[in-house]
Every structure is written in C-alpha cells, then in structure tokens.
Amino acid sequence: MNALSEFIRGITKDNPVFALVLGLCPTLAVTTSIDNAIGMSAGTAFVLICSNLLVSGLRKQIPASVRLPIFILIIATFVSIVEMVMKAYFPPMYAALGVFIPLIVVNCIIIGRAEAYANKNNMFYSLIDALGISTGFLLVLVLIGGIRELLGTGQIVIFGLEVISIPINPITYMILSPGAFLTIGILMAIVNYRRAKKLARGG
C-alpha cells in the first residue's frame, strides 16, 4: 500500500461524488457559490479526518455489535464542534449552510469511510484516506459551485474578492435546484464517458 496512491485514489477512483456517488444532498444544496462550497468542504474535511483517526485508533476496542452507533456518536461529536466554531466565528457561512451543517452527521461519505476504511486500517492510512477523500470532495464542490455561480450571477466572488466577471445576462436558473441537477448531471456524464473510453482502451 502506497500513501501517495491512496491519497490520489480519494480524488480520482474513489471520488465521493463522481465515483462513489455519495454526499449528493450537500453537493446539490450548497453549491450556489464557491464560498459555500469551500465552507461545506472544510467542515466535512474536519469531521472526516478526526473521525477516521479516532475510529482507526479505537477499532480493536469497539465491539462489532455496536460499531455503527459508536461511529455515529464519534461523528456527531466532531460535527457539534464544527457547528459551534462556525456559528461563533463565521456567522455568514453558518447562516448560508444552515441545516446542512448538522446533517454532516449522516453524510454517507463520512460513515462510509469509517466503516469501509478506518475500521480496517491503521491511523496513518486512515488519515491519508481522509485527506484524499476530502480533497476530492472539495474539488468537486468548488467546480460545481464555480460553474453555477458564474452562470447564475455573471461573476465569481470568493470571500468578498471578485475573481472573474463575464458580460452575460445572469441565468438565475443555475443557482436554483434544477441548475444543480443539470450541472452535476452533465459533469457526471463527462466523467463516465471518459471512464468508459479509458476502459475501452484497456486502461
């Protein structure tokens, strides 16, 4: 097992959205802007990294019969920390993300990695897995958020700084729910097409 390949796998082969098709609710709901995408990704990354490490460290002490309830308790503890910190220090972000912050507790990405990976591997590789999955989730959310924000408002503003502005009539549809489904549908179609072409070439 190689640490670099495990990290890259979380971005590509096991990308939580495009490959594992997990975490779609926050992906669709909060990607109206890059700011929201970064905020959700940061909160999810913190919970995923901390829970992976703790689950891995305690995996031999956790009885199999109560494994999932213990995982959820661990995840809920770190989610509470994220919620309190965000509410205290980043109130605009907290208001924008709303109910999707506490819902990180039931995010299939985090529970899935605790069950499928951290529960079976040591703390070092569980950390690498969490970092790779978190990076993959961040890249997808920023990509989708960037596309929707640019087309929906005609500009991309990151933490108050205008990064890109294009002379178009804003397509409000793109920052509404249907725009989220359209964007992710097109991107997943492209990813699946490229994957199919690679398999056809024997890759």
Order of alpha helices (4+ residues) and beta strands (2+ residues): alpha-alpha-alpha-alpha-alpha-alpha-alpha-beta-beta-alpha
